Amino acid sequence: MSTIAFGHSRHLSPRTTDRPVRHLRAVPAPRPTPQVRLTQRGKAVVLGATVVAVALLAVMFGSSSVAGDAIGSAPDTTAVQVLPGHTLWEIASEANPNGDIRQTVDEIVRLNSLPNASALQMGSEIAVPVYQ
């Protein structure tokens, strides 16, 4: 008969391997990104900035128009640059030397949407009616 030997062989034992032992460790979960939250004051600031931006764009890209006496036609005008020392009275008297200067000043103020006759800015260009 044959004999079978049961013994602990070095290559069969899992405890005696030369491989390094690997331990499992927990990996932290990624942190959620914080969301931006606006306070009431922050919402008011964002709303105010939006309103100002829209108003500024409306003024910049809005249409320009001139109010005239005749329906559907704009009055004939010429552009005059305001020089240092110029007054609206002088500009009106040069534009309409034989007419009523007060009425000409009023027309220039209305054409250029000036708040009053002394609101001229040096270097600005204004529209002046052309008289025959």
N, CA, C and O atoms as a MOPAC input file, in Angstrom:
PM7 MOZYME 1SCF
protein

 N      0.79000 1    -1.17000 1     0.00000 1
 C      0.00000 1     0.00000 1     0.00000 1
 C      0.83500 1     1.23600 1     0.00000 1
 O      2.02500 1     1.24900 1     0.31700 1
 N      0.17000 1     2.22900 1    -0.35800 1
 C      0.91100 1     3.47300 1    -0.43100 1
 C      0.56800 1     4.35300 1     0.77100 1
 O     -0.49700 1     4.22800 1     1.37500 1
 N      1.45900 1     5.20300 1     1.08100 1
 C      1.22100 1     6.11100 1     2.21300 1
 C      1.17900 1     7.55300 1     1.71200 1
 O      1.93800 1     7.95100 1     0.82900 1
 N      0.31400 1     8.28000 1     2.27500 1
 C      0.18800 1     9.70900 1     1.93500 1
 C      0.56900 1    10.47600 1     3.18500 1
 O      0.05800 1    10.24300 1     4.28100 1
 N      1.44200 1    11.35200 1     2.98000 1
 C      1.88800 1    12.15100 1     4.11600 1
 C      1.18000 1    13.50200 1     4.08800 1
 O      1.19200 1    14.20000 1     3.07400 1
 N      0.58500 1    13.84700 1     5.17400 1
 C     -0.05200 1    15.16600 1     5.30500 1
 C      0.86200 1    16.01600 1     6.15400 1
 O      1.10900 1    15.71400 1     7.32100 1
 N      1.32500 1    17.00400 1     5.60400 1
 C      2.20300 1    17.87500 1     6.36700 1
 C      2.05000 1    19.32100 1     5.89300 1
 O      1.39800 1    19.61300 1     4.89100 1
 N      2.63700 1    20.14500 1     6.60700 1
 C      2.57200 1    21.56800 1     6.22300 1
 C      3.74400 1    21.87000 1     5.32500 1
 O      4.89300 1    21.93900 1     5.76000 1
 N      3.43500 1    22.04000 1     4.10700 1
 C      4.47200 1    22.38900 1     3.16000 1
 C      4.57300 1    23.91000 1     3.09600 1
 O      3.57300 1    24.60800 1     3.26200 1
 N      5.74000 1    24.40700 1     2.86400 1
 C      5.97200 1    25.85300 1     2.84900 1
 C      5.23900 1    26.52100 1     1.69300 1
 O      4.71300 1    27.61900 1     1.87300 1
 N      5.18200 1    25.92700 1     0.55100 1
 C      4.55800 1    26.55900 1    -0.61300 1
 C      3.04100 1    26.44400 1    -0.59400 1
 O      2.39400 1    27.12200 1    -1.39300 1
 N      2.44900 1    25.66000 1     0.23600 1
 C      1.00900 1    25.53700 1     0.30600 1
 C      0.38400 1    26.41500 1     1.38000 1
 O     -0.82300 1    26.65600 1     1.33900 1
 N      1.13100 1    26.87900 1     2.29900 1
 C      0.59600 1    27.64500 1     3.41100 1
 C      0.41600 1    29.12600 1     3.01500 1
 O      1.38500 1    29.76100 1     2.59800 1
 N     -0.79700 1    29.68500 1     3.13500 1
 C     -1.00100 1    31.08700 1     2.76400 1
 C     -0.41200 1    32.04500 1     3.78700 1
 O     -0.24200 1    33.22800 1     3.49000 1
 N     -0.10700 1    31.57700 1     4.95400 1
 C      0.39200 1    32.46600 1     5.99700 1
 C      1.88300 1    32.72000 1     5.87700 1
 O      2.39400 1    33.67000 1     6.47100 1
 N      2.53700 1    31.95500 1     5.18000 1
 C      3.99000 1    32.06900 1     5.14700 1
 C      4.48900 1    32.61300 1     3.81200 1
 O      5.62800 1    32.32900 1     3.43900 1
 N      3.67900 1    33.39100 1     3.06800 1
 C      4.11600 1    33.94100 1     1.78500 1
 C      5.00000 1    35.14200 1     2.01800 1
 O      4.97400 1    35.74500 1     3.09100 1
 N      5.77600 1    35.48900 1     1.02100 1
 C      6.69300 1    36.61700 1     1.12100 1
 C      6.08300 1    37.91600 1     0.59600 1
 O      6.75100 1    38.95000 1     0.56500 1
 N      4.85300 1    37.86500 1     0.19700 1
 C      4.20700 1    39.07200 1    -0.30700 1
 C      3.88100 1    40.01000 1     0.84300 1
 O      3.57900 1    39.55700 1     1.94700 1
 N      3.94100 1    41.34400 1     0.58800 1
 C      3.58700 1    42.28100 1     1.65900 1
 C      2.07900 1    42.25200 1     1.90100 1
 O      1.29000 1    42.00300 1     0.99000 1
 N      1.71700 1    42.50300 1     3.10300 1
 C      0.30800 1    42.50200 1     3.48000 1
 C     -0.27500 1    43.88100 1     3.17600 1
 O      0.28000 1    44.90000 1     3.58700 1
 N     -1.40100 1    43.90800 1     2.45000 1
 C     -2.05300 1    45.17500 1     2.09100 1
 C     -3.26400 1    45.36600 1     2.99400 1
 O     -4.10800 1    44.48200 1     3.14200 1
 N     -3.31600 1    46.54500 1     3.58600 1
 C     -4.43700 1    46.85100 1     4.45000 1
 C     -5.35600 1    47.82900 1     3.71500 1
 O     -4.86400 1    48.72000 1     3.02300 1
 N     -6.61600 1    47.69200 1     3.84100 1
 C     -7.58100 1    48.60000 1     3.22900 1
 C     -7.76000 1    49.81200 1     4.12900 1
 O     -7.75400 1    49.70400 1     5.35600 1
 N     -7.92000 1    50.95900 1     3.49900 1
 C     -8.17500 1    52.16600 1     4.27700 1
 C     -9.29600 1    52.95300 1     3.62600 1
 O     -9.52500 1    52.84400 1     2.42100 1
 N     -9.98200 1    53.73200 1     4.41400 1
 C    -11.13300 1    54.49500 1     3.91600 1
 C    -10.64300 1    55.72000 1     3.15800 1
 O     -9.71500 1    56.40100 1     3.59600 1
 N    -11.25700 1    55.99300 1     2.03900 1
 C    -10.95600 1    57.18600 1     1.24800 1
 C    -12.02900 1    58.20800 1     1.56100 1
 O    -13.21900 1    57.90200 1     1.49100 1
 N    -11.61800 1    59.43200 1     1.90800 1
 C    -12.64200 1    60.42500 1     2.24100 1
 C    -13.47000 1    60.79000 1     1.01300 1
 O    -12.95800 1    60.85200 1    -0.10500 1
 N    -14.73900 1    61.02700 1     1.24200 1
 C    -15.63900 1    61.42100 1     0.15400 1
 C    -15.32100 1    62.85500 1    -0.26300 1
 O    -14.92700 1    63.66400 1     0.57700 1
 N    -15.48500 1    63.18300 1    -1.54500 1
 C    -15.20700 1    64.55500 1    -1.97500 1
 C    -16.17900 1    65.52400 1    -1.30400 1
 O    -17.36400 1    65.23600 1    -1.13400 1
 N    -15.63700 1    66.67400 1    -0.93500 1
 C    -16.46100 1    67.68400 1    -0.27600 1
 C    -17.37600 1    68.34600 1    -1.29600 1
 O    -16.94200 1    68.63900 1    -2.41000 1
 N    -18.60400 1    68.58300 1    -0.94700 1
 C    -19.49100 1    69.27600 1    -1.89200 1
 C    -19.06000 1    70.73500 1    -2.02200 1
 O    -18.63800 1    71.36200 1    -1.05000 1
 N    -19.17500 1    71.26600 1    -3.24700 1
 C    -18.79700 1    72.65700 1    -3.46800 1
 C    -19.84500 1    73.56700 1    -2.84400 1
 O    -21.04400 1    73.34400 1    -3.01400 1
 N    -19.40400 1    74.58300 1    -2.12800 1
 C    -20.37800 1    75.46900 1    -1.48700 1
 C    -21.12100 1    76.29100 1    -2.53000 1
 O    -20.51800 1    76.74600 1    -3.50200 1
 N    -22.39900 1    76.48400 1    -2.34400 1
 C    -23.20700 1    77.27700 1    -3.26500 1
 C    -23.26200 1    78.71400 1    -2.77500 1
 O    -23.26300 1    78.97200 1    -1.57100 1
 N    -23.30900 1    79.65400 1    -3.72600 1
 C    -23.37300 1    81.07000 1    -3.38400 1
 C    -24.78500 1    81.39700 1    -2.94100 1
 O    -25.75700 1    81.07400 1    -3.62300 1
 N    -24.88100 1    82.03000 1    -1.81000 1
 C    -26.18300 1    82.45200 1    -1.30600 1
 C    -26.15100 1    83.95300 1    -1.12400 1
 O    -25.24200 1    84.49300 1    -0.49400 1
 N    -27.14500 1    84.62200 1    -1.67500 1
 C    -27.22500 1    86.07600 1    -1.56300 1
 C    -28.15300 1    86.46700 1    -0.41900 1
 O    -29.21700 1    85.88000 1    -0.22000 1
 N    -27.71800 1    87.46600 1     0.31600 1
 C    -28.58000 1    88.02000 1     1.34900 1
 C    -29.57000 1    88.97100 1     0.68500 1
 O    -29.50300 1    89.19700 1    -0.52300 1
 N    -30.47600 1    89.52000 1     1.46100 1
 C    -31.43900 1    90.48600 1     0.90900 1
 C    -30.69600 1    91.70200 1     0.36300 1
 O    -31.04800 1    92.22600 1    -0.69400 1
 N    -29.67500 1    92.14800 1     1.08000 1
 C    -28.89500 1    93.30300 1     0.61800 1
 C    -28.16400 1    92.95900 1    -0.67500 1
 O    -28.10100 1    93.78500 1    -1.58500 1
 N    -27.61300 1    91.75300 1    -0.76900 1
 C    -26.93300 1    91.33900 1    -1.99200 1
 C    -27.87600 1    91.26700 1    -3.17700 1
 O    -27.51600 1    91.66500 1    -4.28500 1
 N    -29.09300 1    90.75600 1    -2.95100 1
 C    -30.08600 1    90.71700 1    -4.02700 1
 C    -30.45800 1    92.12300 1    -4.47500 1
 O    -30.64000 1    92.36800 1    -5.66800 1
 N    -30.57100 1    93.04400 1    -3.53100 1
 C    -30.89900 1    94.43200 1    -3.88000 1
 C    -29.76700 1    95.06600 1    -4.68900 1
 O    -30.02100 1    95.81500 1    -5.63200 1
 N    -28.52900 1    94.77000 1    -4.32600 1
 C    -27.38700 1    95.32500 1    -5.06200 1
 C    -27.34600 1    94.76900 1    -6.48600 1
 O    -27.10900 1    95.51800 1    -7.43400 1
 N    -27.57200 1    93.47600 1    -6.64200 1
 C    -27.57200 1    92.87500 1    -7.98400 1
 C    -28.70900 1    93.44600 1    -8.82400 1
 O    -28.51500 1    93.74400 1   -10.00300 1
 N    -29.88900 1    93.60200 1    -8.23400 1
 C    -31.01700 1    94.17600 1    -8.95900 1
 C    -30.73400 1    95.62400 1    -9.35200 1
 O    -31.02100 1    96.03100 1   -10.47700 1
 N    -30.17600 1    96.39600 1    -8.43300 1
 C    -29.85300 1    97.79700 1    -8.73000 1
 C    -28.81600 1    97.92400 1    -9.83500 1
 O    -28.94600 1    98.77500 1   -10.71500 1
 N    -27.78600 1    97.08400 1    -9.79300 1
 C    -26.75900 1    97.12800 1   -10.83400 1
 C    -27.33400 1    96.74600 1   -12.19300 1
 O    -26.94000 1    97.31200 1   -13.21300 1
 N    -28.25700 1    95.79700 1   -12.21600 1
 C    -28.89000 1    95.40100 1   -13.47300 1
 C    -29.74200 1    96.52900 1   -14.03700 1
 O    -29.71200 1    96.79000 1   -15.23900 1
 N    -30.49700 1    97.19400 1   -13.18000 1
 C    -31.34200 1    98.30300 1   -13.62800 1
 C    -30.47700 1    99.44400 1   -14.17300 1
 O    -30.80600 1   100.03400 1   -15.20200 1
 N    -29.37900 1    99.75300 1   -13.48900 1
 C    -28.48800 1   100.81700 1   -13.95600 1
 C    -27.86800 1   100.44200 1   -15.29800 1
 O    -27.76900 1   101.28800 1   -16.18600 1
 N    -27.45100 1    99.19400 1   -15.45800 1
 C    -26.85100 1    98.76500 1   -16.72300 1
 C    -27.85100 1    98.84100 1   -17.86800 1
 O    -27.50200 1    99.28100 1   -18.96300 1
 N    -29.08900 1    98.41700 1   -17.63300 1
 C    -30.11200 1    98.48100 1   -18.68000 1
 C    -30.42900 1    99.93000 1   -19.03000 1
 O    -30.57900 1   100.26300 1   -20.20500 1
 N    -30.53300 1   100.79200 1   -18.02700 1
 C    -30.81600 1   102.21400 1   -18.28300 1
 C    -29.67500 1   102.85700 1   -19.06300 1
 O    -29.91500 1   103.64700 1   -19.97500 1
 N    -28.44300 1   102.52600 1   -18.71100 1
 C    -27.29300 1   103.07500 1   -19.42300 1
 C    -27.28000 1   102.62200 1   -20.87800 1
 O    -27.00600 1   103.42000 1   -21.77400 1
 N    -27.57000 1   101.35900 1   -21.11400 1
 C    -27.63000 1   100.86800 1   -22.49000 1
 C    -28.77100 1   101.52400 1   -23.27100 1
 O    -28.62200 1   101.81200 1   -24.45800 1
 N    -29.90100 1   101.76000 1   -22.61500 1
 C    -31.02800 1   102.40700 1   -23.28800 1
 C    -30.67500 1   103.83900 1   -23.67900 1
 O    -31.06100 1   104.30200 1   -24.75200 1
 N    -29.94900 1   104.53400 1   -22.82100 1
 C    -29.54300 1   105.90900 1   -23.14400 1
 C    -28.49700 1   105.91200 1   -24.25700 1
 O    -28.54600 1   106.74500 1   -25.16200 1
 N    -27.55100 1   104.97100 1   -24.18400 1
 C    -26.48600 1   104.95300 1   -25.18400 1
 C    -26.98500 1   104.55500 1   -26.57100 1
 O    -26.57000 1   105.13700 1   -27.57300 1
 N    -27.87100 1   103.56900 1   -26.62900 1
 C    -28.30200 1   103.05600 1   -27.92100 1
 C    -29.72600 1   103.46200 1   -28.28700 1
 O    -30.27200 1   102.97500 1   -29.27700 1
 N    -30.33000 1   104.34500 1   -27.50200 1
 C    -31.67600 1   104.82300 1   -27.79800 1
 C    -31.66500 1   105.76600 1   -28.98800 1
 O    -30.61500 1   106.26800 1   -29.38900 1
 N    -32.80900 1   105.99500 1   -29.53200 1
 C    -32.88300 1   106.86900 1   -30.70100 1
 C    -32.88400 1   108.32800 1   -30.26800 1
 O    -33.33400 1   108.66700 1   -29.17300 1
 N    -32.38100 1   109.17200 1   -31.13100 1
 C    -32.38300 1   110.61800 1   -30.90400 1
 C    -33.40000 1   111.24400 1   -31.84000 1
 O    -33.51600 1   110.84300 1   -32.99800 1
 N    -34.12500 1   112.21200 1   -31.34600 1
 C    -35.08900 1   112.88500 1   -32.20300 1
 C    -35.11700 1   114.36500 1   -31.86900 1
 O    -34.71200 1   114.79000 1   -30.78700 1
 N    -35.60400 1   115.13300 1   -32.82400 1
 C    -35.71400 1   116.58200 1   -32.67200 1
 C    -37.17700 1   116.95500 1   -32.81900 1
 O    -37.84700 1   116.49500 1   -33.74400 1
 N    -37.67000 1   117.76900 1   -31.93000 1
 C    -39.05200 1   118.22600 1   -32.02400 1
 C    -39.09800 1   119.47800 1   -32.89600 1
 O    -38.36000 1   120.43500 1   -32.66000 1
 N    -39.96200 1   119.46300 1   -33.89600 1
 C    -40.12200 1   120.61600 1   -34.77900 1
 C    -41.57100 1   121.05800 1   -34.83300 1
 O    -42.46100 1   120.36900 1   -34.33600 1
 N    -41.80200 1   122.22200 1   -35.44400 1
 C    -43.16200 1   122.74900 1   -35.54600 1
 C    -43.97000 1   122.03300 1   -36.62500 1
 O    -45.17400 1   121.83300 1   -36.46300 1
 N    -43.32700 1   121.64900 1   -37.71600 1
 C    -44.02900 1   120.99900 1   -38.81300 1
 C    -44.15400 1   119.50400 1   -38.53300 1
 O    -43.24200 1   118.88100 1   -37.99000 1
 N    -45.29500 1   118.94400 1   -38.91300 1
 C    -45.53800 1   117.53100 1   -38.68700 1
 C    -44.74800 1   116.71700 1   -39.70300 1
 O    -44.85200 1   116.95500 1   -40.90600 1
 N    -43.96300 1   115.76400 1   -39.22800 1
 C    -43.25900 1   114.83300 1   -40.09300 1
 C    -41.98200 1   115.34200 1   -40.71400 1
 O    -41.34900 1   114.59600 1   -41.46200 1
 N    -41.56300 1   116.56300 1   -40.45300 1
 C    -40.30200 1   117.03800 1   -41.02900 1
 C    -39.47600 1   117.73200 1   -39.94200 1
 O    -39.99800 1   118.48400 1   -39.11800 1
 N    -38.21700 1   117.46100 1   -39.96900 1
 C    -37.29800 1   118.08300 1   -39.01100 1
 C    -36.83600 1   119.42100 1   -39.57100 1
 O    -36.68500 1   119.57100 1   -40.78400 1
 N    -36.61400 1   120.38600 1   -38.69900 1
 C    -36.14500 1   121.67900 1   -39.19200 1
 C    -34.71300 1   121.57300 1   -39.71900 1
 O    -33.93800 1   120.72700 1   -39.27000 1
 N    -34.37600 1   122.42900 1   -40.66400 1
 C    -33.01200 1   122.46500 1   -41.17800 1
 C    -32.10800 1   123.03400 1   -40.09000 1
 O    -32.37100 1   124.10400 1   -39.54300 1
 N    -31.03800 1   122.30000 1   -39.78600 1
 C    -30.11000 1   122.74400 1   -38.74600 1
 C    -28.68600 1   122.62100 1   -39.23800 1
 O    -28.40700 1   121.95400 1   -40.23500 1
 N    -27.80900 1   123.26500 1   -38.53200 1
 C    -26.37900 1   123.15200 1   -38.75600 1
 C    -25.71600 1   122.92300 1   -37.40100 1
 O    -26.24600 1   123.33100 1   -36.36700 1
 N    -24.56800 1   122.27500 1   -37.41100 1
 C    -23.85600 1   122.00400 1   -36.15800 1
 C    -22.85400 1   123.11500 1   -35.89600 1
 O    -22.09600 1   123.51000 1   -36.78200 1
 N    -22.86200 1   123.61700 1   -34.66200 1
 C    -21.95100 1   124.68600 1   -34.25800 1
 C    -21.21000 1   124.20500 1   -33.01900 1
 O    -21.82000 1   123.71700 1   -32.06800 1
 N    -19.87600 1   124.34900 1   -33.04100 1
 C    -19.09200 1   123.97800 1   -31.86900 1
 C    -18.97000 1   125.19000 1   -30.95400 1
 O    -18.65600 1   126.29300 1   -31.40100 1
 N    -19.22500 1   124.96800 1   -29.66800 1
 C    -19.18200 1   126.04500 1   -28.67900 1
 C    -17.72400 1   126.30100 1   -28.31800 1
 O    -17.03200 1   125.41100 1   -27.82300 1
 N    -17.26900 1   127.51100 1   -28.56800 1
 C    -15.89500 1   127.91300 1   -28.28000 1
 C    -15.83800 1   128.63900 1   -26.94100 1
 O    -16.87000 1   129.07900 1   -26.43500 1
 N    -14.64800 1   128.76800 1   -26.36100 1
 C    -14.54800 1   129.48000 1   -25.08400 1
 C    -15.05300 1   130.91800 1   -25.21600 1
 O    -14.67500 1   131.63500 1   -26.14300 1
 N    -15.90100 1   131.32700 1   -24.29000 1
 C    -16.45000 1   132.68200 1   -24.29300 1
 C    -17.73100 1   132.83600 1   -25.09200 1
 O    -18.36800 1   133.88600 1   -25.02100 1
 N    -18.13000 1   131.82300 1   -25.85100 1
 C    -19.38000 1   131.90100 1   -26.61100 1
 C    -20.56700 1   131.84600 1   -25.67000 1
 O    -20.57000 1   131.10600 1   -24.68700 1
 N    -21.57000 1   132.64000 1   -25.98800 1
 C    -22.83900 1   132.55700 1   -25.26600 1
 C    -23.90600 1   132.13700 1   -26.25000 1
 O    -23.72500 1   132.24600 1   -27.46300 1
 N    -25.00800 1   131.66300 1   -25.73100 1
 C    -26.11600 1   131.24400 1   -26.59000 1
 C    -26.70000 1   132.45600 1   -27.32300 1
 O    -27.17000 1   132.33800 1   -28.45500 1
 N    -26.66500 1   133.59500 1   -26.68100 1
 C    -27.16000 1   134.82400 1   -27.30200 1
 C    -26.32900 1   135.17200 1   -28.54100 1
 O    -26.88700 1   135.53200 1   -29.57700 1
 N    -24.97200 1   135.06600 1   -28.43800 1
 C    -24.10500 1   135.35100 1   -29.58200 1
 C    -24.34300 1   134.36100 1   -30.72000 1
 O    -24.40100 1   134.75100 1   -31.88600 1
 N    -24.47800 1   133.09100 1   -30.38100 1
 C    -24.71100 1   132.07200 1   -31.40800 1
 C    -26.04100 1   132.32200 1   -32.10000 1
 O    -26.12900 1   132.20800 1   -33.32300 1
 N    -27.08700 1   132.66500 1   -31.33100 1
 C    -28.40200 1   132.94100 1   -31.91700 1
 C    -28.36600 1   134.19200 1   -32.79600 1
 O    -29.00500 1   134.21500 1   -33.84800 1
 N    -27.63400 1   135.23200 1   -32.39200 1
 C    -27.57800 1   136.45300 1   -33.20600 1
 C    -26.80700 1   136.22400 1   -34.49900 1
 O    -27.10900 1   136.86200 1   -35.50700 1
 N    -25.80700 1   135.32100 1   -34.49900 1
 C    -25.09900 1   134.99000 1   -35.73800 1
 C    -25.97000 1   134.13500 1   -36.65500 1
 O    -25.89800 1   134.27600 1   -37.87600 1
 N    -26.79100 1   133.25300 1   -36.08600 1
 C    -27.62900 1   132.37000 1   -36.88800 1
 C    -28.81700 1   133.11000 1   -37.49900 1
 O    -29.20700 1   132.80700 1   -38.62600 1
 N    -29.40000 1   134.07200 1   -36.78400 1
 C    -30.59300 1   134.79400 1   -37.24500 1
 C    -30.40100 1   136.28500 1   -36.96600 1
 O    -31.00200 1   136.82000 1   -36.03400 1
 N    -29.57000 1   136.96100 1   -37.76500 1
 C    -29.25300 1   138.37000 1   -37.46800 1
 C    -30.44800 1   139.31800 1   -37.63900 1
 O    -30.48500 1   140.36400 1   -36.99200 1
 N    -31.41700 1   138.98500 1   -38.48400 1
 C    -32.55400 1   139.89100 1   -38.72600 1
 C    -33.80100 1   139.47700 1   -37.95400 1
 O    -34.83100 1   140.14200 1   -38.07300 1
 N    -33.74700 1   138.40600 1   -37.16900 1
 C    -34.92600 1   137.90500 1   -36.47800 1
 C    -34.90200 1   138.24000 1   -34.99300 1
 O    -34.02300 1   138.95400 1   -34.50900 1
 N    -35.88300 1   137.70900 1   -34.29100 1
 C    -35.98500 1   137.90400 1   -32.85000 1
 C    -34.97900 1   136.96500 1   -32.17400 1
 O    -35.10100 1   135.74400 1   -32.26800 1
 N    -33.99900 1   137.53700 1   -31.50000 1
 C    -32.92500 1   136.75400 1   -30.89300 1
 C    -33.46700 1   135.88700 1   -29.75000 1
 O    -33.02200 1   134.75400 1   -29.56700 1
 N    -34.42600 1   136.41700 1   -28.98000 1
 C    -34.99200 1   135.64500 1   -27.86300 1
 C    -35.67300 1   134.37200 1   -28.37000 1
 O    -35.52400 1   133.30400 1   -27.77700 1
 N    -36.42000 1   134.49300 1   -29.47000 1
 C    -37.08500 1   133.33000 1   -30.03500 1
 C    -36.06200 1   132.32600 1   -30.58700 1
 O    -36.25100 1   131.11600 1   -30.46600 1
 N    -34.99000 1   132.82800 1   -31.18900 1
 C    -33.93700 1   131.95100 1   -31.70900 1
 C    -33.23800 1   131.20900 1   -30.56600 1
 O    -32.93400 1   130.02300 1   -30.69200 1
 N    -32.98200 1   131.90600 1   -29.44700 1
 C    -32.37300 1   131.26100 1   -28.27600 1
 C    -33.29600 1   130.15700 1   -27.76600 1
 O    -32.82800 1   129.06500 1   -27.44300 1
 N    -34.59100 1   130.42400 1   -27.69000 1
 C    -35.54400 1   129.40700 1   -27.23400 1
 C    -35.56200 1   128.19200 1   -28.15700 1
 O    -35.65800 1   127.05900 1   -27.68700 1
 N    -35.47100 1   128.41900 1   -29.46500 1
 C    -35.45200 1   127.29400 1   -30.41500 1
 C    -34.18800 1   126.45400 1   -30.26500 1
 O    -34.24100 1   125.22700 1   -30.34600 1
 N    -33.04500 1   127.12000 1   -30.04400 1
 C    -31.78800 1   126.38200 1   -29.85800 1
 C    -31.85600 1   125.55600 1   -28.56800 1
 O    -31.41700 1   124.40600 1   -28.54400 1
 N    -32.40200 1   126.13800 1   -27.50200 1
 C    -32.54300 1   125.40900 1   -26.23100 1
 C    -33.44300 1   124.19500 1   -26.42200 1
 O    -33.13000 1   123.11500 1   -25.92100 1
 N    -34.55500 1   124.35200 1   -27.13500 1
 C    -35.49400 1   123.24900 1   -27.35300 1
 C    -34.89800 1   122.18100 1   -28.26400 1
 O    -35.08100 1   120.99000 1   -28.01000 1
 N    -34.18600 1   122.58400 1   -29.32500 1
 C    -33.58200 1   121.61200 1   -30.24600 1
 C    -32.53500 1   120.73300 1   -29.56400 1
 O    -32.39700 1   119.55500 1   -29.89200 1
 N    -31.80200 1   121.31000 1   -28.61800 1
 C    -30.70300 1   120.58700 1   -27.97700 1
 C    -31.05900 1   120.04000 1   -26.60200 1
 O    -30.20400 1   119.49200 1   -25.90700 1
 N    -32.32300 1   120.18900 1   -26.21100 1
 C    -32.80100 1   119.70600 1   -24.90600 1
 C    -31.94900 1   120.22800 1   -23.76300 1
 O    -31.59500 1   119.48500 1   -22.84600 1
 N    -31.62600 1   121.50500 1   -23.82500 1
 C    -30.85700 1   122.13400 1   -22.75300 1
 C    -31.79900 1   122.53900 1   -21.62700 1
 O    -32.92200 1   122.96400 1   -21.89800 1
 N    -31.37100 1   122.42000 1   -20.36300 1
 C    -32.25000 1   122.82200 1   -19.26100 1
 C    -32.49000 1   124.33300 1   -19.22500 1
 O    -33.56800 1   124.78300 1   -18.83400 1
 N    -31.48600 1   125.11400 1   -19.63300 1
 C    -31.64100 1   126.57700 1   -19.70800 1
 C    -30.58200 1   127.13200 1   -20.66200 1
 O    -29.76600 1   126.38300 1   -21.19800 1
 N    -30.60600 1   128.44300 1   -20.86500 1
 C    -29.70600 1   129.06700 1   -21.82900 1
 C    -28.25400 1   129.08000 1   -21.36000 1
 O    -27.35300 1   129.20700 1   -22.18900 1
 N    -28.00000 1   128.95400 1   -20.07500 1
 C    -26.62200 1   128.99200 1   -19.58100 1
 C    -25.99700 1   127.60700 1   -19.43300 1
 O    -24.94700 1   127.47100 1   -18.80500 1
 N    -26.62000 1   126.58800 1   -19.99500 1
 C    -26.13200 1   125.21500 1   -19.84500 1
 C    -25.17300 1   124.79900 1   -20.95600 1
 O    -24.95500 1   123.60300 1   -21.15000 1
 N    -24.59800 1   125.74300 1   -21.68500 1
 C    -23.65200 1   125.39300 1   -22.74600 1
 C    -22.35300 1   124.88100 1   -22.14700 1
 O    -21.86800 1   125.41100 1   -21.14700 1
 N    -21.79500 1   123.85200 1   -22.76100 1
 C    -20.51100 1   123.29500 1   -22.34600 1
 C    -19.47500 1   123.62700 1   -23.41200 1
 O    -19.71200 1   123.40100 1   -24.59900 1
 N    -18.33400 1   124.15900 1   -22.99900 1
 C    -17.29000 1   124.51400 1   -23.93300 1
 C    -16.81400 1   123.26100 1   -24.66900 1
 O    -16.55300 1   122.23800 1   -24.03600 1
 N    -16.70000 1   123.32900 1   -25.98300 1
 C    -16.25800 1   122.21500 1   -26.79800 1
 C    -17.37400 1   121.32500 1   -27.29800 1
 O    -17.13200 1   120.46400 1   -28.14500 1
 N    -18.60800 1   121.50400 1   -26.79700 1
 C    -19.70100 1   120.66700 1   -27.25400 1
 C    -20.23200 1   121.17000 1   -28.59300 1
 O    -20.03300 1   122.32800 1   -28.96100 1
 N    -20.90600 1   120.28400 1   -29.31000 1
 C    -21.51100 1   120.65100 1   -30.59100 1
 C    -23.01100 1   120.74100 1   -30.39600 1
 O    -23.62500 1   119.82000 1   -29.85700 1
 N    -23.61200 1   121.85200 1   -30.83300 1
 C    -25.05100 1   122.02600 1   -30.69500 1
 C    -25.67400 1   122.22300 1   -32.07200 1
 O    -25.01000 1   122.63600 1   -33.02300 1
 N    -26.96200 1   121.91900 1   -32.15200 1
 C    -27.71200 1   122.11700 1   -33.40000 1
 C    -28.31500 1   123.51000 1   -33.37900 1
 O    -28.92800 1   123.91500 1   -32.39100 1
 N    -28.14400 1   124.23600 1   -34.46000 1
 C    -28.65700 1   125.59800 1   -34.60100 1
 C    -29.54000 1   125.64400 1   -35.84600 1
 O    -29.12400 1   125.18100 1   -36.90700 1
 N    -30.76100 1   126.19800 1   -35.73700 1
 C    -31.61700 1   126.27700 1   -36.92100 1
 C    -31.01400 1   127.16200 1   -38.01600 1
 O    -30.31800 1   128.13800 1   -37.74000 1
 N    -31.30100 1   126.79200 1   -39.25400 1
 C    -30.82100 1   127.57600 1   -40.39900 1
 C    -31.95600 1   128.50800 1   -40.82700 1
 O    -33.08000 1   128.07200 1   -41.07300 1
 N    -31.63800 1   129.78700 1   -40.90800 1
 C    -32.61100 1   130.80900 1   -41.33400 1
 C    -32.19600 1   131.36700 1   -42.66800 1
 O    -31.00500 1   131.46800 1   -42.96300 1
 N    -33.20500 1   131.74500 1   -43.50800 1
 C    -32.91800 1   132.30400 1   -44.83000 1
 C    -32.79300 1   133.80900 1   -44.74600 1
 O    -32.55200 1   134.46600 1   -45.75900 1

